[in-house]
Amino acid sequence: MRTNNNANAPFGMRDKIGYMFGDFGNDFTFIFASSFLMVFYTKVLGISGGMVGTLFLVARFVDAFTDVTMGRIVDRMPPAPDGKFRCWLRRMCGPVALSSFLMYQTAMTGASMTWKIIYMYVTYLLWGSVFYTSINIPYGSMASAITAESDERTVLSTFRSIGATLAGLVIGVVTPLFLYTKDANGNQVVRGGATFTIVAGVFSVCAVICYIVCYRLTTERVAVEKDVDAKDVTLAATFTAIFKSRALLGIISAAIFLLLSQLLITTMNNYIYPDYFGNAGGISIFTLLSTALMLVVVAPLGVPISRRFGKKEASVAGMLLSGVVFTLMYFLHLRNMWLFLGLSIIGYLGLGFFNTVIWANITDVIDDQEVVTGHREDGTVYAVYSFARKVGQALAGGVGGWALEVIGYESAAAVQTGAVLNGLYATATIVPAIGFFVVAVMLWFVYPLNKTKVEENAAILKNRRKH
């Protein structure tokens, strides 16, 4: 059996780099799906955007059961020799990568529409509702086992966000170069053949490598004391306590609208740059520049700003910035791609900051739940939050797919009508802007864990664990 030989090693750069690679691995499949799965379904398989949006919502109903079930399994199972959470990286890295690869089989282009839809449902649910859940929930919960210190958890959150950003850089910059080409008339079109399948296979292999690096470098050094009363706490009691928590309800609400806005932008970029601006290269340029800004500006400032002002307080300011910028873009109705790019990247500053610290917010919520109830349920709380993120993902895909239907987007057409192009622009700007404003409202008025409250909870738990 594998054991953790570094259990007594102090928290340090090894943990930070390892935890970063965990989300790098996650997002080789998650960001790829968020960015290009809609394109694969609509432009390669020819499935309607409305049908795809319905799939995403159906999957979220399934996730309501699988996410929480996985969280309960993580909380109730005794730790393995290599940790309570790390062991799941070893067990599930292969299945999640393989199931992701299976979603992008271009061989299905010749199948009937009935079989395409069956294939779409089976492979997507297998990946997102079963295997991705089984690795993401333990991975996310693991942060509280790596360190008990608030600042160090914020550092882990920052490095996790850097991992996601790097994955987004690779996927957003490199992928369009392979997936898009120009037809005889110079129009941007999706490349045919086995391109999608090959790219998906490469990303699946990269995901496995990243998960293994995360497993090897991280250390679970915070042993959660065995709760002798935990076996008597029913699922109903757990949910009653969770949904009485303003902290969890606030962060869930914020997460849903954050993901709705962020992923809708990502999804619509695959239509607005090739179709509205006539330049698919804008997808790669946007990803490259927004990633550079995240790594050079946002990530280094995440910890000091959070320490000075508080994670909640700074995140609200960031969301207001993003909302104002995307609203301005809507009213300007820009025709110049470079100006549109520049403003989009400025808008991403606020979004990037909240994404940098959000995982530390979840550990704050877990701590708050333990202070209130006396029970620590990392896996279950994280599972509820994970489900909320998937709802945001589904809403982004659903809104994107339904918007394509409403505005009359024709996936087979090389050139879209003026009305369709205007609809694409509105969906890519004002809808995310509204989402950003809602996030700011939820954080300010619902989420109660400001800087003072987080420090109070940390002191209470530290005192409890001394006795």
Buried (B, 14 or more C-beta within 10 A) or exposed (E): EEEBEBEEEEBEEBBBBBBBBBBBBBBBBBBBBBBBBBBBBBBBBEBBBBBBBBBBBBBBEBBBEBBBBBBBBBBEEEBBEBBBBBBBBBEBBBBBBBBBBBBBBBEBEEBEEEEBBEBBBEBBBBBBBBBBBBBBBBBBBBBBBBBBBBBBBBBBBBBBBBBBBBBBBBBBBBBBEEBBBEEEEEBBBBBEEBBBBEBBBBBBEBBBBBBBBBBBBBBBBBEBEEBEEEEEBEEEEBEEBBEEBBBBBBBBBBBBBBBBBBBBBBBBBBBBBBBBBEEBBBBBBBBBBBBEBBBEEBBEBBBEBBBEBBBBBBBBBBBBBBBBBBBBBBEEEBEEBEEBBBBBBBBBBBBBBBBBBBBBBBBBBBBBBBBEBEBBBBBBBBBBBBBBBBBBBBBBBBBBBBBBBEBEBEBEEEEBEEEBBBBBBBBBBBBBBBBBBBBBBBBBEBBEBBBEBBEEBBEBBEEEEEE
